[in-house]
Amino acid sequence: MTATLGRAVAPPPAPPTRRRPAGRGRRRWTALAFLAPALIGFLVFFGYPLIATVYYSFTRYDLVNAPEWIGFGNYVRMFTTEPLAGTAAWNTLWLVVVLTVTRVLFALGVASVIARLKRGVGLIRTLCYLPALAPPAAATLAFVFLFNPEFGPVNRFLRLLGIDGGLWFNDPAMSKPALTLLVLWGSGELMIIILAALLDVPQEQYEAAELDGAGPLRRFWHVTLPTISPVLLFGVVNSIIFALQFFTQAVVASGVASGSSDVAGNSKYIGAPQNSTLTYPVWLYVQGFRYFNMGYAAAMAVLLFVVSFGFTWILVRQLRKASAAEGGA
């Protein structure tokens, strides 16, 4: 290496500076402009009502007088001095457990049968989905008629077989199972979703499992269920939220079975028979729109939101743990 004497050494060239692409800020504002209607709608119809509900849950408010701050008074009342709140919570918990299990299993069973059919698949799929299109109030009216203890077709058919059908919607012990049958009858949407997932399972996995000597049950347990597990999780979460918000069918069934034509306006029939159909959302409605205890109703709504979010978060987290464990294995 030779040194150069008397000659200035040129400094190394500076690294090229990154220039901001022209029009990037303009594209960002354009994207925000397109998103603005959705963001404004979210803030107006979800963000503000949620914040207002949380605020009113700490107040005594009747829609007429100004809200009066009472702190946790509504929550204390809910857990201590409100007996029907416990009844409504128990009925809703019963529906959450029973409806979630039966709805997912029923939809999975019907979808599995349809997936194995060779002829008439379109017709049977349509017939199974049609009940989901019926309005909840109309479907409940039809079910109350079908299960009428005196002249209903269901009890008439059971009498021909020598079976006592019972009182159904007029019996506190059978009203919730009757509502469960109503929900299963209209679970066509979940059935279609699970059917699409079943048809999407790769046939190569079934063929490989069959070559390994796996029978139908083992193929279903080790191939079908792991593949459609995200769809089943969606069905479980959807069923839990549906049961936590169970309102229309319970109100209509209790009113019609009691012989009242004024279903939503006459609170003495809501929850009949003997508060067996008094769900948590129904009691929230009675407190807010019959007794005008809006502060207390807001506290019930906040608790319902927290419970729904908690159920969803736990289920999603458990599924991620199971997926991670399966991937590691």
GINORSUL-V187894 format. One record per pair of residues at least 12 apart in sequence whose C-alpha atoms are under 10 Angstrom apart, sorted by the first residue. I is the first residue (numbers start at 1). J is the second residue. Records with the same first field share a line. If there is no record, write none. Layout:
I: J / J
This chain:
50: 298 / 301 / 302 / 305
52: 298
53: 294 / 295 / 297 / 298 / 299 / 300 / 301 / 302
54: 295 / 298 / 299 / 301 / 302 / 303
55: 67 / 69 / 71 / 295 / 298 / 299 / 302
56: 68 / 69 / 70 / 71 / 74 / 294 / 295 / 296 / 297 / 298 / 299 / 302
57: 69 / 70 / 71 / 72 / 73 / 74 / 75 / 294 / 295 / 296 / 297 / 298 / 299 / 300 / 301 / 302 / 303
58: 70 / 71 / 72 / 73 / 74 / 75 / 295 / 296 / 298 / 299
59: 71 / 72 / 73 / 74 / 293 / 294 / 295 / 296 / 298 / 299
60: 73 / 74 / 293 / 294 / 295 / 296 / 298
61: 288 / 292 / 293 / 294 / 295 / 296 / 297 / 298
62: 288 / 289 / 291 / 292 / 293 / 294 / 295 / 296
63: 288 / 289 / 292 / 293 / 294 / 295
64: 292
67: 294 / 295
68: 295
69: 295
70: 295
72: 299
73: 295 / 296 / 299
74: 293 / 295 / 296 / 297 / 298 / 299 / 300
75: 295 / 296 / 298 / 299 / 300 / 302 / 303
77: 296
78: 296 / 297 / 299 / 300
84: 275 / 278 / 279 / 280 / 283
85: 278 / 279 / 280 / 283 / 284 / 300
86: 279 / 280
87: 275 / 276 / 277 / 278 / 279 / 280 / 283
88: 271 / 275 / 276 / 277 / 278 / 279 / 280 / 281 / 282 / 283 / 284
89: 244 / 278 / 279 / 280 / 281 / 283 / 304
90: 276 / 278 / 279 / 280
91: 176 / 244 / 275 / 276 / 277 / 278 / 279 / 280
92: 176 / 243 / 244 / 245 / 246 / 277 / 278 / 279 / 280 / 281 / 282
93: 240 / 243 / 244 / 279 / 280
94: 176 / 177 / 243 / 279
95: 176 / 177 / 179 / 180 / 239 / 240 / 242 / 243 / 244 / 246 / 277 / 279
96: 236 / 239 / 240 / 241 / 242 / 243 / 244 / 245 / 246
97: 239 / 240 / 243
98: 176 / 177 / 180 / 239 / 240 / 243
99: 176 / 177 / 179 / 180 / 181 / 183 / 184 / 236 / 239 / 240 / 242 / 243
100: 180 / 235 / 236 / 237 / 238 / 239 / 240 / 241 / 242 / 243
101: 235 / 236 / 239 / 240
102: 180 / 181 / 183 / 184 / 239
103: 180 / 181 / 183 / 184 / 185 / 186 / 187 / 188 / 190 / 191 / 235 / 236 / 239
104: 184 / 187 / 190 / 191 / 194 / 232 / 233 / 234 / 235 / 236 / 238 / 239
105: 184 / 191 / 232 / 235 / 236
106: 184 / 185 / 187 / 188 / 190 / 191
107: 128 / 184 / 185 / 187 / 188 / 189 / 190 / 191 / 192 / 193 / 194 / 195 / 232 / 235
108: 190 / 191 / 192 / 193 / 194 / 195 / 198 / 232 / 235
109: 191 / 194 / 195
110: 125 / 128 / 188 / 191 / 192 / 194 / 195
111: 125 / 128 / 188 / 190 / 191 / 192 / 193 / 194 / 195 / 196 / 197 / 198 / 199
112: 191 / 194 / 195 / 198 / 199
113: 195
114: 128 / 191 / 192 / 195 / 198
115: 194 / 195 / 196 / 198 / 199
116: 198 / 199
125: 188 / 191 / 192 / 195
126: 188 / 192
127: 188
128: 185 / 186 / 187 / 188 / 189 / 191 / 192
129: 185 / 186 / 187 / 188 / 189 / 190 / 191 / 192
130: 185 / 186 / 187 / 188 / 189
131: 182 / 183 / 184 / 185 / 186 / 187 / 188 / 189
132: 183 / 184 / 185 / 186 / 187 / 188 / 189 / 190
133: 186 / 187 / 188 / 189
134: 186
135: 186 / 248
136: 182 / 183 / 186 / 247 / 248 / 249 / 252
137: 248 / 249 / 250 / 251 / 252 / 253
138: 249 / 252
139: 182 / 183 / 185 / 186 / 249 / 252 / 253
140: 179 / 182 / 183 / 248 / 249 / 250 / 251 / 252 / 253 / 254 / 256
141: 249 / 252 / 253 / 255 / 256 / 257
142: 182 / 253
143: 169 / 178 / 179 / 181 / 182 / 185 / 253
144: 168 / 169 / 170 / 178 / 179 / 182 / 252 / 253 / 254 / 256 / 257
145: 169 / 256 / 257
147: 165 / 166 / 167 / 168 / 169 / 170 / 178 / 257
148: 165 / 166 / 167 / 168 / 169 / 170 / 257
149: 164 / 165 / 166 / 167 / 168 / 169 / 170 / 171
150: 165 / 166 / 167
152: 165
155: 167 / 168
167: 257
168: 257
169: 250 / 253 / 254 / 256 / 257 / 258 / 272 / 273 / 276 / 277
170: 253 / 254 / 256 / 257 / 258 / 272 / 273 / 274 / 276
171: 257 / 272 / 273 / 274 / 276
172: 271 / 272 / 273 / 274 / 275 / 276 / 277
173: 273 / 274 / 276
174: 273 / 276
175: 250 / 253 / 254 / 257 / 272 / 273 / 276 / 277
176: 250 / 276 / 277 / 278
178: 253
179: 249 / 250 / 253 / 277
182: 249
183: 242 / 243 / 249
187: 239
190: 231 / 232 / 234 / 235 / 238 / 239
191: 235
193: 231 / 232 / 234 / 235
194: 228 / 229 / 231 / 232 / 234 / 235
195: 228 / 231
196: 228 / 231
197: 224 / 227 / 228 / 229 / 230 / 231 / 232
198: 224 / 225 / 227 / 228 / 231
199: 228
200: 224 / 227 / 228
201: 223 / 224 / 225 / 226 / 227 / 228
202: 223 / 224 / 227
203: 223
205: 219 / 222 / 223 / 224
206: 219 / 220 / 222 / 223 / 224
207: 219
208: 223
209: 222 / 223
226: 323 / 326
229: 319 / 323
230: 316 / 319 / 320 / 323
233: 312 / 315 / 316 / 319
234: 312 / 315 / 316
236: 311 / 312 / 315
237: 308 / 309 / 311 / 312 / 313 / 315 / 316
238: 312
240: 308 / 311 / 312
241: 304 / 305 / 307 / 308 / 309 / 311 / 312
242: 308
243: 279 / 280 / 281
244: 279 / 280 / 281 / 304 / 305 / 307 / 308
245: 279 / 280 / 281 / 282 / 304 / 308
246: 277 / 278 / 279 / 280 / 281 / 282
247: 277 / 278 / 279 / 280 / 281 / 282 / 283 / 284 / 285
248: 264 / 281 / 282
249: 277
250: 270 / 271 / 272 / 276 / 277 / 278 / 279 / 281 / 282
251: 263 / 264 / 267 / 269 / 270 / 271 / 272 / 277 / 278 / 279 / 281 / 282
252: 264 / 269 / 270 / 271
253: 269 / 270 / 271 / 272 / 273 / 277
254: 269 / 270 / 271 / 272 / 273 / 274 / 275 / 276 / 277 / 278
255: 267 / 268 / 269 / 270 / 271 / 272 / 273
256: 269 / 270 / 272
257: 269 / 272 / 273
258: 270 / 271 / 272 / 273
264: 285 / 286 / 290
265: 286 / 289 / 290
266: 286 / 290
267: 283 / 285 / 286 / 290 / 291
270: 282 / 283 / 286
271: 283
280: 300 / 301 / 304
281: 297 / 300 / 301 / 304
283: 297 / 300
284: 296 / 297 / 298 / 299 / 300 / 301 / 304
285: 297 / 300 / 301
287: 300
288: 300
